[in-house]
Amino acid sequence: MADSTKLAGLISDLLRCERGATVIEYTMIAGFIALVIAATVRLVGSENAAGFDDLPDVVR
């Protein structure tokens, strides 16, 4: 429990500091962008993969 209290104190200190808050904001933005990219790649990849299901029949 002491570790979680220490972590909460550290996060609280970071949020009080303008630079710390900026770092957290940029980290959250970067994480969101990474999730959007991953979702897009997965969506496009699944659509392209569906097109390859008939490939062996075409090659024969």
C-alpha positions as CSV (number, residue, x, y, z in Angstrom):
1,M,0.0,0.0,0.0
2,A,2.9,2.3,0.6
3,D,4.0,2.0,-3.0
4,S,0.6,3.1,-4.3
5,T,0.6,6.1,-1.9
6,K,4.1,7.0,-3.0
7,L,3.0,6.8,-6.7
8,A,0.0,8.9,-6.0
9,G,2.2,11.5,-4.4
10,L,4.6,11.5,-7.3
11,I,1.7,11.9,-9.8
12,S,0.3,14.7,-7.7
13,D,3.7,16.5,-7.7
14,L,3.9,16.1,-11.5
15,L,0.5,17.5,-12.0
16,R,1.3,20.6,-9.9
17,C,4.4,21.2,-12.0
18,E,3.7,22.7,-15.4
19,R,6.4,20.7,-17.1
20,G,5.1,17.5,-15.5
21,A,1.6,18.1,-16.5
22,T,2.8,18.9,-20.1
23,V,4.7,15.6,-20.2
24,I,1.6,13.7,-19.0
25,E,-0.6,15.5,-21.6
26,Y,1.8,14.7,-24.4
27,T,2.1,11.1,-23.3
28,M,-1.6,10.7,-23.3
29,I,-1.9,12.3,-26.8
30,A,0.9,10.0,-28.1
31,G,-0.9,7.0,-26.7
32,F,-4.1,8.0,-28.3
33,I,-2.4,8.5,-31.6
34,A,-0.8,5.1,-31.3
35,L,-4.2,3.5,-30.6
36,V,-5.7,5.1,-33.6
37,I,-2.8,3.9,-35.8
38,A,-3.1,0.4,-34.5
39,A,-6.8,0.3,-35.0
40,T,-6.5,1.6,-38.6
41,V,-3.8,-0.9,-39.4
42,R,-5.8,-3.7,-38.0
43,L,-8.9,-2.6,-39.9
44,V,-7.1,-2.2,-43.2
45,G,-5.2,-5.4,-42.7
46,S,-8.3,-7.4,-42.1
47,E,-9.9,-6.0,-45.3
48,N,-6.8,-6.9,-47.3
49,A,-6.6,-10.3,-45.7
50,A,-10.2,-11.1,-46.8
51,G,-9.1,-10.4,-50.4
52,F,-6.4,-13.1,-50.2
53,D,-8.9,-15.9,-49.2
54,D,-9.7,-16.6,-52.9
55,L,-6.1,-16.3,-54.0
56,P,-5.3,-20.0,-54.3
57,D,-8.4,-20.5,-56.5
58,V,-7.2,-17.7,-58.8
59,V,-3.7,-19.1,-59.0
60,R,-4.8,-22.6,-60.0
